[in-house]
């Protein structure tokens, strides 16, 4: 099996593509159910908006997994950690499929979230292999895979669930874990430069990184606000589209995930632009796009065209912020990439949980307008944070090779 070294090196396009596919499979398990939330709620005799709790708890579980598991990849072989997480994830998905009560389903979804973190183990491993001049592109490629899993899982889950029921979708998700397990076992590079540090020290070092790295704090806060706005839409979209005037079924709702195909295709380009224009510039562009997007979402109840335009802008805004911020974070401390990723992505998916809860609250209060107000405030918060963030120093040729 390939072994990574401390020195940056060329990475084969085949390995990047394969790991991007793994990122898609890993993250998809926490999103298959989102277009099925009204169907799940109905099966337990609940109102459609009550099932939003499942999305919130899954995101909280993911944030917890980032905090408690991903840092271990700085001192244990990432491949071993990923394989164990995938196996537990597969079992938790089967429990979801068989859950006799809404409470057990919620608990199982937390476990699914906690163990769906393989993508966040893969990304720091390959980032550590990359040179500075290609890091943005490679992170963009990997995140295009992650984004494909995140968004296309909704389409697949919605279509399959409409014809077979939501329980079959959880079984299908568990089967994808088997494929993921095989690929990761065979292809994820082993890491040579591991840090000898006990788990308690590892956890304490997260706080030290937050205190010492100003750029990390701004990236984490901006990522939290950006993904909160993005998740506010997606966690409540199914409930809105199931109501008048649209009254779409699960299969049709799932097809809205295809709106993101353009953004997925552009992800590598966003990574290249981040390398050329600077990550801070791309994050600001993303935050502005998110803000404008919610102006179109406000009209989503009357115009399907406005809704789709808003979704495209939100997808670009979230994608630009994620790719650029993560590439920026990975330049800070090479020996602590997994922990840096933990802080950033932990904040990012904590924002997903917050946004899911706030989005459902906004919809419950005022429908599409309530959602747009919540999303706009979050997007404006992301914009302000980025404007206040420190500028990037110009890189030297020596830095470009590091």
N, C-alpha and C positions, 0 to 999 in steps of 0.2 A: 504494500500500500504506500502511496506517496506520503512523504514527511515534509512538513514545512520547516523552514529555517528562519532565523532572525532576519536574514538579509532579504530585501525585496527582490523579486525575480519575475520573469515573464510567466503569465498564467495562460494555459491553453484555452482557446475559445470553447472547446468541447467540455472542459471541466466547469467553466463558468455557466454554460448552458445547462449542464446536468444539475449543478447546484441551484440554479435559478428555478428549475423544475421542482427540486426538493423543497425550496422555499414556498412555492405555490401549494404543493401537497400539504406541507406542515400547517400553514396558516388557514387553509381552506376549512379545516375541521371546526373552526369556531364561527364560521359564517354560513354554512349550508342551511342552517335552520332559520335565518333571519326572514326570508320571504314567507316562511311557514308559521310565523308567530300567531296570526289570526286563527289558523287551522289548529295549532296546538292549544290555544286558549279555548276554542270551541269544544275540543275533545275533553277538556276538564271543566266545562261549564263556566268559563270565565269570560269577561269582556275582552275584546281584542287588545286594548291598551295595557291590560294587566300582564300580558305575556312579554311586554317590554322588559320586565324584570329579568327574564332569561338572558337577554342581550347584555344588560347591565352587569349581571353576575359573571357572565362568561368573560367580559372585558376585565372585570376586577380580578378574576382568576388569572388571566393572562399577565396582568401587571404584577401579581404576586409571584408568578412563575419567573418572570424577568428578575425580580428582586431576590428570590431565594435560590434559584437554580442556575441561571445563566452565569453569575460571577464565578461559579466553580470551574468554568472553562479556562480560567487563567491559571489554575493549579492542578487540574485533572484533565485527562485526555478528552477533548470536546466530543470525539466520536462515541466514547463510552457513555457520556452523559446524555447525548442525543438518543442513542439506542434505548436506554432505559426510559427516557421520557416518552418516546414513541410507543413503546410497549404498554405503558400505563395509560396513555391517551386512548389507544385502541380498546382497552378494557372499559374505560370510562364511557366511551361512545356506545358500547353494547349495553351498559347499564342504562344510559339515556333511552335507548330504543325500547328497553323492557320496563321502564319506570311506570309503576302503577299509580303514582300520585304526582301532582305538580311539585310538591316539596322535594321529593326524591329527584325529580328531573332537574330542579334548580341546583341541588347539591352536586349532582353528577356533572352538570354544565360548568360548575366552578372547577372541578377536577380536570375537565377537558381543557379549560382555559389555562390552568396552571401548567399543564404538560404539553401544550401546543407550541412550545418555544424553540423548536429545532431551528427555524429560520434565523433566530437571533443568536444561535450558536454558530451557524454556517457563515453568516455575513462577516463577523470579526475574523474568522479563520482565513477567509480569502482576502479580506482587506489587509491582513498582516503580510500576505504574500505579494501584494501589489506595490508598485512604485507610486510615488506621490502624483506623478503626471498622469497615471491611468486609474488612480483610485476612484475618482468620481465616476468614470465610465463603468468600472466593474461593479461598484456599489449600485449604480443606476441599473445595470443589467440584472443584478440579484433582486433589487427592489421591484423591477418590472415583473419578475416571476412572483414575488410576494404579492404584488398588487393584483396580478392576474388571478392568483388563488383567492385573494380577498373578495374580488368582485365577481369573477365567474362562478365561484362557489354559490353565490346567491342565485345566479341563473340556473345552474344545474340543480340546486336544491329545490328551487321553485317548480321547475318542470317535472322533476322526478316525484316530488311530494304531491303535486296536483293529481297524479295518476296512481300513485302507490301508497300515499299516506306518509306522514312525517316520520313514523318509526322506521320505515325502510330507508329513509335518507340517513339516519344515524348509523344504520348497519352499513350502508354504502361508504360512509365516511370512515368507519372502522377498517373496511377492506382497503381503502387507499393507504392507510397506515402500514399495511403489510408491504406494499410496494415501496413506500418511503423507507421502511426499515432495511429492505434489501439494498437499495441504492446507497444509503448512508453507510451501511456496513462495508460496502465494497469500494466506495469512491471518496468519501470525505477525508481530506488529508489529515494525517496525524500532526500534532504540534510538538516541536522540539524545545521551544523556549518557555517552559512552564515555570511559574513562580511557586516557591516553597512557602506557603502561608496557611495557617490553620483557618478553619471556616469562620470562627469568631473574628479573627483578624481581617478576614476577607470582607465580612459585613461592616466592620468598623471603617475599613478603607473606603467604602462607598461614601460615607459622610465626609471623609477627608477630601475626596475628589470633588465633591460638591462645594466644599468651603474653599478649596485652593484653585479651582479652575473656573474663572469667570465666564469664559466662552461656553463651557458646559452648562452653567446655570441658565444662561440666556437661551441656548438651544433647547434645553429641556422645557423651559417655561413656554417658549414659542411653539414647540411641538405639541405640548399639552393643549394649548388653546386651539391650534390648527386642527388637530384630530378630533377635539371635542366638537368643533363646528361641523366637520365632515360626518362624524358619527351621529350627531343630532338629526341629520337628515336620514341616514340609512337605517337607524334603529326605529324610526317612526314612519318610514315611507310605506311599509306594507299596510299598516293600519289605515293610513290616509287613502291609499289607492283602493283599499277594499270597501271604502265608504262612497256614497254619492259625491260627485257626479260620475265617478269612474266605475266603481264596483267591480274591479278586476279580480280574477281568480289567482291562485298561487302561481300557476305557470306563467301567466301574463306579467305578474309582478316580478317574477324572477328574471324575465327578459330585460328588465331595466338595467340589469348588470352589464348588458352588452354596450351600454352607452360609454362605458369606460374603455372599450377596446382601443380607441384612438389614443387615449392617455397612456395605456400600457405600451403601445407601439412607440410612443415618444419618450418613454422613460430613459433609454440610453442617451437620447439627444439632450435631455435635461441634465444628465450626469456630465456630458461633454461641456455644456454651457456653464455648469457650475465650475468645472475646471478652468474655463477660459475667462468668464466674467466675474467669478467669485461667488462663493456660497451665499454670502450675505445678500447679494443682489438678487439671487434666485429665490431666496426665502421671502424677501420683501415682495417680489412679483407674485409669488404664490399667495401671500396673505391678502394682497389687493384683489387678486382673482377670486378668492374665497368671499370677500366682502361683496363684490359685484354680483357674484353668483347667487347670493341670498336675496338680492333684489328681484331676480327672476323667479326664485323659489316662492316668493310672496304671492306671485300670480299663478302658482302651480295649480290652484284649485279651479281656475277658470280657463287655463290655457296649457295644453299638453306640450306645446312647442316651447313655452317659457320654462316649464319644468325641465325639459331635456337640456336646454341651453344652460340653465342653472346647474344641472348635474354635471355637465361637461366642465364648466368653470370650477366647480367645487373639486372635481377629480384632479384637474390640473393644479389647482392651488395646494391641495393636500400632497400631491405627488412631488411637486417642486420643493415644498418645505421639507418633506421627509428625506429626499435624496440629498439635497444640499446640506441640511443640518447634520445628517449622519456622516457624510463625507468630511464635514468640518470637525466633528467630534473625534473621528478616527485619527486626526493629525496630532492630537494633544499628547498622548502618552502611549507609545507602542507596546510597552510591557503590561498595560492595563486595558487593552481594547475591549475585552469582554465586560469588565466592570464599567467602563465608560458607556458601552452599549446598554448595560443594565440601567444606568441612571437615565440615559436619554429615552430609551424605549419604554422603561417603566413609567416615566412621566407621560410619554406619548399615549400609551394604552390606558393609563389612569384617566387621561383626558377623554379617551374613548368611552369609558364607563360614565364619567361625569356628563359628557355630551349626550349619551343615550338617555340618561335620566332626565336631563334638562329638556331634550328634544321631546320626549314623551309628555313632560309637564306642559311645555308650550303648546303642543297639539291638543292636549286635554283642555287647556284654557281657551285657546282661540284658533284651533285648526291650523291651516297653512300659514296664516299671519303670525300666530304664536310661534310656530317653528322658525319662521324667517326672522323674527325679532331676536329669539335666542341665538340663532346662528350668526346674525349680524354682529351682535355684541361680542361673541367669542372671536369672530374674525377680526374685528377692530382691535380686540385685545392682543391678538397675534401680531397685527401690524405695528402697534405701539411698541411691543416688546422688541421687535426686530429693529425698529428705528433707533431704539436706545442701546442696542447691542454693540459691542466693540467692533471696530473695523478690522479686517484681516490684514496682517502685515504682508508686504510683497515677498514672495518666495525667491530664494537665491538658487543658482544651479545646484549647489550642494544639497539644499533642502529638497529640491525636486527629485533627487536620487535616493532620498531617505525613505 
